[in-house]
Amino acid sequence: MHEVRIRPQWTIRAGTGAALPPRVIELLVGVHEHGSLAAACQASEVSYRHAWELIRQGETLFGDPLVVMERGKGSRLTPLGEKLVWADRRIQARLTPMLDSLASELGAEIGKLLAPLPALLRIHASHGFAVATLQRFLADAQVPNDLKYCSSVEALAALRNGACDIAGFHVPIGEFEAPVLEHYRSWLNARTQKLITIATRRQGLMVARGNPKKIYSPADLVRPGVRFINRQAGSGTRLLLDLRLRSLAIDPLRIAGYEQVEFTHAAVAAFVASGMADVGYGVETPARQFKLDFIPDQIERYFLLCDERSLAAPVVQALLEVLRGAAFREAVDQLAGYQADDCGRVLEIGEAFPASSADSSGSRYPA
């Protein structure tokens, strides 16, 4: 199967004049990450002289400096340079999961035309960093797959309608397990479906380093001066937050920014890191990647759901082999907030959620 990669690229044009060369953004990101233009040049494989020429082109376009040289300290970005870097990080965070899904779909379609493919493993899943890691391991193991990111409800509905073979979704541990399962009830069937465990992960509050607004609980979201960035309606994280707010008797409309949304955990983290919001709710991994503080709030289990008859299929067996491998478990454990407990274990729905199941026959989850 041919691997397709799509990455966002953006630029800025001043009126009808020349556009900002894309390499300028790349160099600014390099300065931000490595602390000097020389190190950024090495990472980008650009000569120091050419890098300065590109930077000067950018400064001419804006009429403002982007990089400042400090004797003995290398280079630092100006406020404008920093703003361009954070714009790039927001773009990458928001678009990369969607583009990865499209790349997976295109790779599968191209493969069908070039050569007969073995059975394709169709995965619809709520976006998560363990799932992104799984796709990489499936590619390395040469397991043909087509991964589409969507909400948990959309993934479960796709499985029910035969549009995919595997559906990825997440369920909180504890008091919110039952209401979340009730939300998914229409798409669960304990008599014909099986669960495959992947990992547990932590959901919580992403705040600026040092937590300057002293935000420690969802109850603090209603405080004056606190700006929030939310996930989109229909996402599992939005569902969990709404349940959490209900348990605290908080009207969501009292939260400044509740209606402003991003579509991935990384995009929420980037929004907070750029200073456009004080707090977001999501998983820990992108908070650490964007050097934010993280206040844990809930622990979830992430599952793959499939029809029992699919378990014997070679592609699903290959999936299980990847999940049960030491390398995959180690990679997931290295993700901040994730633990690959019981990774690759196949469970009955009632076995996974005994406290939320009506009886062992699975009558709570009808056909």
LINWO-V456901 format. One record per residue. N is the residue number from 1. PSI is psi in whole degrees, -180 to 180 (* if undefined). D_FIRST is the distance of its C-alpha to the first C-alpha in Angstrom with 1 decimal. Layout:
n: [N/N]
psi: [PSI/PSI]
d_first: [D_FIRST/D_FIRST]
This chain:
n: [1/2/3/4/5/6/7/8/9/10/11/12/13/14/15/16/17/18/19/20/21/22/23/24/25/26/27/28/29/30/31/32/33/34/35/36/37/38/39/40/41/42/43/44/45/46/47/48/49/50/51/52/53/54/55/56/57/58/59/60/61/62/63/64/65/66/67/68/69/70/71/72/73/74/75/76/77/78/79/80/81/82/83/84/85/86/87/88/89/90/91/92/93/94/95/96/97/98/99/100/101/102/103/104/105/106/107/108/109/110/111/112/113/114/115/116/117/118/119/120/121/122/123/124/125/126/127/128/129/130/131/132/133/134/135/136/137/138/139/140/141/142/143/144/145/146/147/148/149/150/151/152/153/154/155/156/157/158/159/160/161/162/163/164/165/166/167/168/169/170/171/172/173/174/175/176/177/178/179/180/181/182/183/184/185/186/187/188/189/190/191/192/193/194/195/196/197/198/199/200/201/202/203/204/205/206/207/208/209/210/211/212/213/214/215/216/217/218/219/220/221/222/223/224/225/226/227/228/229/230/231/232/233/234/235/236/237/238/239/240/241/242/243/244/245/246/247/248/249/250/251/252/253/254/255/256/257/258/259/260/261/262/263/264/265/266/267/268/269/270/271/272/273/274/275/276/277/278/279/280/281/282/283/284/285/286/287/288/289/290/291/292/293/294/295/296/297/298/299/300/301/302/303/304/305/306/307/308/309/310/311/312/313/314/315/316/317/318/319/320/321/322/323/324/325/326/327/328/329/330/331/332/333/334/335/336/337/338/339/340/341/342/343/344/345/346/347/348/349/350/351/352/353/354/355/356/357/358/359/360/361/362/363/364/365/366/367]
psi: [133/136/126/134/133/127/140/142/134/162/177/140/136/100/-124/10/-169/150/155/124/132/-30/-22/-46/-43/-43/-40/-41/-40/-41/-43/-42/-34/-13/-1/155/-34/-44/-36/-39/-43/-43/-35/-4/49/140/151/-41/-46/-36/-44/-35/-42/-43/-42/-37/-44/-42/-33/-41/-43/-22/28/146/150/-34/140/131/133/123/124/-4/0/-136/152/154/145/170/-37/-43/-43/-42/-38/-39/-45/-31/-43/-42/-36/-42/-47/-45/-40/-40/-27/-47/-41/-42/-34/-41/-45/-41/-42/-42/-44/-40/-41/-41/-40/-41/-36/-34/-35/-35/151/129/149/175/135/131/111/119/124/128/148/136/137/161/-26/-37/-41/-39/-40/-43/-40/-42/-36/-40/-43/-33/3/43/110/126/158/105/127/124/137/-177/164/-43/-43/-38/-46/-39/-38/-40/-45/-35/2/14/-11/169/-28/136/129/129/167/147/130/152/134/-142/-23/2/-51/-49/-32/-44/-37/-37/-34/0/-41/-21/3/138/102/-19/-26/-6/156/154/144/122/146/-60/169/155/155/133/146/-161/128/123/163/154/133/-8/61/-26/1/55/117/-10/156/-23/-24/-9/-21/-2/144/139/-2/121/128/148/127/169/162/152/139/-17/152/-34/-39/-42/-45/-44/-43/-39/-40/-44/-39/-39/-25/4/41/128/117/-29/-11/-10/120/115/1/-35/-7/126/157/164/0/161/-42/-38/-36/-46/-43/-37/-44/-44/-29/-6/7/-13/160/-23/146/170/127/-167/164/-34/-54/-27/-45/-39/-34/13/40/162/154/128/105/143/-44/154/135/159/134/129/157/136/138/163/143/-37/-17/-17/-32/-10/140/-39/-34/-38/-38/-38/-47/-37/-41/-47/-35/-5/145/-35/-43/-45/-41/-40/-41/-42/-23/-11/127/127/-5/148/128/54/132/30/128/4/135/129/152/152/-44/-30/-38/-33/63/-35/-20/0/139/-44/173/-17/-13/24/-17/-25/84/168/*]
d_first: [0.0/3.8/6.5/9.5/12.8/16.1/19.4/22.9/25.4/29.0/32.3/36.0/38.3/42.1/43.4/42.7/42.4/39.6/36.6/36.0/33.6/30.4/30.9/34.1/32.4/30.1/33.3/35.2/32.5/32.7/36.5/36.3/34.0/35.6/39.2/39.8/38.7/38.6/36.0/34.0/34.2/32.8/29.9/29.1/30.0/32.7/36.3/39.0/40.9/38.1/37.3/41.0/40.9/38.0/39.8/43.0/41.3/40.2/43.7/45.2/43.1/44.2/47.6/47.2/46.0/42.6/43.1/46.3/47.1/49.2/51.2/50.1/47.4/44.7/43.4/43.2/41.9/44.5/44.3/42.7/40.1/39.5/39.1/36.4/34.5/34.7/33.8/30.5/29.9/30.6/28.2/25.4/26.3/26.6/23.6/20.8/20.0/20.0/17.8/15.3/15.3/15.0/12.1/10.1/11.4/10.7/7.0/7.1/9.7/8.4/5.7/8.8/10.9/9.3/8.9/9.9/7.6/9.5/11.3/9.9/12.0/13.8/15.8/18.7/20.7/23.6/22.6/23.4/22.8/21.9/19.2/17.8/18.0/16.3/13.2/13.2/13.9/11.2/8.6/10.8/11.1/7.4/8.4/6.3/8.7/10.5/13.5/16.6/19.7/23.0/26.3/27.0/28.9/26.1/23.6/26.1/27.1/23.5/23.3/26.8/25.8/22.7/20.4/18.4/18.3/19.2/21.7/22.5/26.2/29.0/32.6/35.5/37.6/41.3/43.4/40.7/38.5/40.5/40.6/36.8/36.2/38.7/36.7/33.6/35.7/34.8/31.2/31.9/32.8/33.9/34.4/30.8/28.6/27.8/27.1/24.9/26.3/24.5/27.3/30.5/30.9/34.0/34.8/37.7/39.4/38.0/41.0/41.9/42.6/46.1/46.0/48.7/49.2/49.6/47.1/46.8/46.2/45.0/48.8/49.0/46.8/49.9/52.0/53.3/51.3/48.0/45.1/42.1/38.5/37.0/33.7/33.1/34.7/32.5/30.8/31.4/33.0/35.3/36.3/37.1/39.2/41.1/42.0/43.1/45.3/46.8/47.8/49.6/51.2/49.8/49.5/46.1/47.8/50.0/47.0/46.7/43.2/42.2/41.0/39.0/35.4/32.0/28.7/27.3/29.1/28.3/29.8/32.9/33.2/32.9/35.6/37.9/37.3/38.2/41.5/41.0/41.5/43.2/41.1/37.9/36.7/33.3/31.6/32.7/29.6/29.7/33.5/33.4/30.8/33.3/36.2/37.9/40.0/38.8/41.2/39.6/40.6/38.4/36.0/33.1/30.8/27.2/25.8/23.0/24.4/23.2/25.0/26.4/25.1/21.5/22.1/21.9/18.4/16.0/13.6/16.8/18.1/15.2/15.8/19.5/19.0/17.4/20.2/22.8/21.9/24.5/22.1/20.8/24.4/25.7/23.3/24.5/28.1/28.0/27.4/30.9/32.2/29.5/30.1/27.6/30.4/29.5/25.8/23.9/27.2/27.4/30.5/32.5/33.1/36.8/36.3/34.4/37.1/40.3/42.6/41.0/40.8/43.7/43.8/41.7/41.0/38.9/41.1/40.5/37.0/37.6/35.4]
